[in-house]
Amino acid sequence: MKHKRLILTIWSAMAAMGLSSMGSVSANVGTEQWRVLENSGVNGGNDQQDYGYDVAFDSQGNLISVGLMDSPQTGTTTNDNAYIVKYDSTGTKLWEHQYDDGNVQGTNCNTQKCDSSDALYDVVVDAADNILVGGKWSGNYPTDLYHQAHWVRSISADGNTTNWEHVWHQGAWNACYDLAQSDAGDTYTAGTSFVGWGSNRGDWVMFHYDSDGVPDSNYPYFHNVSPYEWLPDRAYGTAVDSDGYHYAVGMIGISGTSGGSSNNFNWHVRKIDPADGTLIWSDTLDGNSLYDVARKIIVDGNNDVYVAGYLNMGTDNTADHADYDWVVVKYAGAGDGANGAVKLWTHTFTGPTGKNASAQNLAWDSATDTIIVVGPVINETTDLNEIRLERLDPATGNIIREQTISSANDVIPVGIAIQGDKLALAGYQQNGSDWDVMTVMLNAIRAGLSFDPATGLSTTEAGGTATVDIKLASAPTQEVTVSLTSSNTAEGTISPASLTFTPANWDTAQTVTITGVEDSVDDGDQDFNIQFSVTSSDLLYDGLAVADLTVTNRDNDPIFADVPIGYWAYDWIQSLVDSGITSGCGTDTYCPSSDVSRAQMAVFLERGIHGSDYAPPAATGTVFDDVPADYWAASWIESLNTDGITGGCGGGNYCPDSQVDRAQMAVFLLRSEHGSDYTPPAATGTMFDDIPADYWAASWIEQLATEGITSGCDANNYCPDDPVQRDSMAVFLTRTFNL
C-alpha cells in the first residue's frame, strides 16, 4: 500500500541508502551509558520491523520511549501495535505496553479496512508526570473507509490508566506526528489528514487541547498545497511559544507525477494565531527541487525558533541518487510583519558526495543554553547509518561540539530529550535481519574545572600556604585560559595568576599556590575566595561560570591578651569564641585559669543547646530560692532547669556562685548532649584509677571519656572533685557540641 506508514517508508529508503559520518572528533557531545533494543519477536506473517520514534524524561529521571511493534496478526502486508516502554535511569525496564485496535488488515480496500497499523510517534511528560503520546490509531470508524485516525492519549505515570483520549479522523489516513505543551499545560499537535480521493489528498492538521484534554472548538486548522496523493502535505513537528502562538513544520507537495522519482517537496514552516488560525508568517525552502523536509521545531526563551530537517541536493529521490544535507535554521519568532519569515542563520552539514546526512530532531540544553541536534549520517567506509550529534551556538549556528557514534549495524536516531546532564535518544537499529526499537542514554559532556582538593583549604598569617590542583572537566576544542584572583589580597595571594589548557593537556593537573598574608590585626580566622574567569575560542568554555573556592587564612594574632598563640587550649578557645558561645571575661581577656561557676555553666550549656543567638525567657525568680529574678544569670539558670539539665544543688537552691567540679560537669554535658532522660551505661570502674564503679558519677564520667570528650586529668586519673577552669571548659564544650 503506497499510503501506508509514509514516515517509515522514507526512513526505510534512507536506510537502504545509508547516511554520512565525519569520523571521530576531539570534543564530543556525550558519553554513552547504556543502550536498550526491544524486539517484538514476531517471526512470521508480517514485516517483523519494530521502530522507536521519540523519548522523554519524567521528573524522577525515568525515560519513556515510544514507537511501534510488529503484530502477530497477519494481513496483506503488515499489522503493527503502538508501543510504549518506561525505563529507570539505569536502563532497567519498569513497564511496557502495546496498544492494538484489534483489527486485522483487509484484502480489499474497497470493502474492508486496509490498514490496522497503530503507532506512537511522539511523547511528552507533563508537570504531574502524566505521559502524553501522539500517533495513529486504526479502527472501525462509523463513516466511509477510514483506516487510521489522528490519536492523542494522556496516560498515568504507571502506564495503567488513560486520563483522556482524543481520536479524530476525516479520511482514510490520519496521524499525529508531534506534540508540544504550553506553560499552562495545554497540548498542541501537528500531523496529517487524507481528506478524500475527490479532494485534497494530504493536509497539514493542527489541534489544541486544554489541560483536561478538551479540544479547542476553533481547531482543527488545516494547510494544503497539493491535491495529489503522490504529493502529500505533512506536518511533522510542532511547538508553542510563551505567547501561545502555534507553530508547525513539515513538507508541502509542489510538483511531480504518480510514482515519479523526482517529485518536488519543499521544507515548510508556519506560525499561526490559535484564536482563528490566521497565518503570522511562513517559510519555504527548496534544495534541488526534490525531497526537502522540516522535521522538528523548538522555541527559545526569546520566542525565536529553531527548525531541523534536510534538503535533497541529489539528482532524484531514489536511494542511489538522493543526497541529503543536514539543515538547521533559526527564525526570528516575530517574522517580518508581513507574513514573511526572518532567517537569523542557517547551519548546514554536508557529508561526502552521495552520502546522506539528515537532522531529525533537536532539543534545548538549558544547562549550557545551547542546542543539541541529532540525526543519522552514513559512514563513508562501512556505508552504515550512524548517530550524529551536534551542539550548536544558538546565537550563530556555529558548531561547538560534534560527534559520531559508530555501530556494527545501521542506526537511525529520530528522538531526543535532555534532563540535567542526561541526554536520551530514540530510534531504531538493525539486528542483522530487521529493525529493533532503540533507546540510548548518554551523559552530556559539560565544560567545567576540576579541583583537588575543592574544600578545606587554609593558609596562615605567618605565610603558610595551601595548594590546589586544577584541570578541565572535559576536552576543549581550543585553548582555554583560566585567570585566578584573590577576593582579598590582604588575606591571601595566588600564584600563578593564570593557567592555560589545550586539547592536548586539558586533563593534566596544574598546581596553584595560595599564600596567607599577615595583617597585624586581631581579626580571627578570615575566609577569602579564589575567583575564576575563563576565556576561550571554544564557546562551551568561554565565559564559563565557575564557583569560587573558599580559603581560610588562620589568624596568628592572639584572640585575647591572656591567651597567647601556642597556649595549649588556644584552638579550642578560638572555636568557642567563633561559635558565639563566649566573648571572654573582659574587653580583651578570657581568664583561662579562672574556675567556672554554676551560673556561668548555665549560660555556656544553654547556648550550646539552643545556639549562640538563643535568648531565654524572662526569669520568674520562683524556681530556686537563691536565684532571684534580677540575678544576672537568672533566666539562663531557669531555662537550664526547664530543659531538665539540672534540679539545683539541693534544698531548693541552685548555688549559682559555687564552682563546677569535673564530676558535675560530666552530668551537665551528657544531659545537654543527649537530653534530660538520658542514662549512661553502667560503669566498669576500670577506666580511671580514682573513679571506682560505685562512685556517684562513675557512669557519667566513663561515658564522657568513651565519647572522646575527656581523657582525664592525667594518664590514669579523672580528678572528679577538681574545679573546671575556663580553658578546660572550652575543650569540653567544643567537643560536646561539635563547635
C-alpha positions, 0 to 999 in steps of 0.5 A: 500500500503506497499510503501506508506508514509514509514516515517509515517508508522514507526512513526505510529508503534512507536506510537502504541508502545509508547516511554520512559520518565525519569520523571521530572528533576531539570534543564530543557531545556525550558519553554513552551509558547504556543502550536498550533494543526491544524486539517484538519477536514476531517471526512470521506473517508480517514485516517483523520491523519494530521502530522507536520514534521519540523519548522523554524524561519524567521528573524522577529521571525515568525515560519513556520511549515510544514507537511501534511493534510488529503484530502477530496478526497477519494481513496483506502486508503488515499489522503493527501495535503502538508501543510504549516502554518506561525505563529507570535511569539505569536502563532497567525496564519498569513497564511496557505496553502495546496498544492494538485496535484489534483489527486485522488488515483487509484484502480489499480496500474497497470493502474492508479496512486496509490498514490496522497499523497503530503507532506512537510517534511522539511523547511528552511528560507533563508537570504531574508526570502524566505521559502524553503520546501522539500517533495513529490509531486504526479502527472501525470508524462509523463513516466511509473507509477510514483506516487510521485516525489522528490519536492523542492519549494522556496516560498515568505515570504507571502506564495503567490508566488513560486520563483522556483520549482524543481520536479524530479522523476525516479520511482514510489516513490520519496521524499525529506526528508531534506534540508540544505543551504550553506553560499552562499545560495545554497540548498542541499537535501537528500531523496529517489528514487524507481528506478524500480521493475527490479532494485534497489528498494530504493536509497539514492538521493542527489541534489544541487541547486544554489541560483536561484534554478538551479540544479547542472548538476553533481547531482543527486548522488545516494547510494544503498545497497539493491535491495529489496523493503522490504529493502529500502535505505533512506536518511533522513537528510542532511547538508553542511559544510563551505567547501561545502562538502555534507553530508547525513544520513539515513538507508541502507537495509542489510538483511531480507525477504518480510514482515519479522519482523526482517529485518536488517537496519543499521544507515548510514552516508556519506560525499561526494565531490559535484564536482563528488560525490566521497565518503570522508568517511562513517559510519555504525552502527548496534544495534541488527541487526534490525531497526537502523536509522540516522535521522538528521545531523548538522555541527559545526563551526569546520566542525565536525558533529553531527548525531541523530537517534536510534538503535533497541536493541529489539528482532524484529521490531514489536511494542511489541518487538522493543526497541529503544535507543536514539543515538547521535554521533559526527564525526570528519568532516575530517574522517580518510583519508581513507574513514573511519569515526572518532567517537569523542563520542557517547551519548546514552539514554536508557529508561526502558526495552521495552520502546522506546526512539528515537532522531529525530532531533537536532539543534545548540544553538549558544547562549550557543554553545551547542546542543539541541536534541529532540525526543519522549520517552514513559512514563513508567506509562501512556505508552504515547509518550512524548517530550524529550529534551536534551542539550548536551556538544558538546565537550563530549556528556555529558548531561547538561540539560534534560527534559520531557514534559508530555501530556494527549495524545501521542506526537511525536516531529520530528522538531526543530529550535532555534532563540535567546532564542526561541526554536520551535518544530514540530510534531504531537499529538493525539486528542483522535481519530487521529493525529493533526499537532503540533507546540510548542514554548518554551523559552530556559532556559539560565544560567545567574545572576540576579541583583537588582538593575543592574544600578545606583549604587554609593558609596562615598569617605567618605565610603558610600556604595551601595548594590546589590542583586544577584541570578541565572537566572535559576536552576543549576544542581550543585553548582555554585560559583560566585567570585566578584572583584573590577576593582579598589580597590582604588575606591571601595571594595566588600564584600563578595568576593564570593557567592555560589548557589545550586539547592536548593537556586539558586533563593534566593537573596544574598546581596553584599556590595560595599564600596567607598574608599577615595583617597585624590585626586581631581579626580571627580566622578570615575566609577569602575566595579564589575567583575564576574567569575563563576565556576561550575560542571554544564557546562551551568554555568561554565565559564559563561560570565557575564557583569560587573556592573558599580559603581560610587564612588562620589568624596568628594574632592572639584572640585575647591578651591572656591567651597567647598563640601556642597556649595549649587550649588556644584552638579550642578557645578560638572555636568557642569564641567563633561559635558565639558561645563566649566573648571572654571575661573582659574587653580583651581577656578570657581568664583561662585559669579562672574556675567556672561557676554554676551560673556561668555553666548555665549560660555556656550549656544553654547556648550550646543547646539552643545556639549562640543567638538563643535568648531565654525567657524572662526569669520568674525568680520562683524556681530556686530560692537563691536565684532571684529574678534580677540575678544576672544569670537568672533566666539562663539558670531557669531555662537550664532547669526547664530543659531538665539539665539540672534540679539545683544543688539541693534544698531548693537552691541552685548555688549559682556562685559555687564552682563546677567540679569535673564530676558535675560537669560530666552530668551537665554535658551528657544531659545537654548532649543527649537530653534530660532522660538520658542514662549512661551505661553502667560503669566498669570502674576500670577506666580511671584509677580514682573513679571506682564503679560505685562512685556517684558519677562513675557512669557519667564520667566513663561515658564522657571519656568513651565519647572522646570528650575527656581523657582525664586529668592525667594518664590514669586519673579523672580528678572528679572533685577538681574545679573546671577552669575556663580553658578546660571548659572550652575543650569540653564544650567544643567537643560536646557540641561539635563547635 
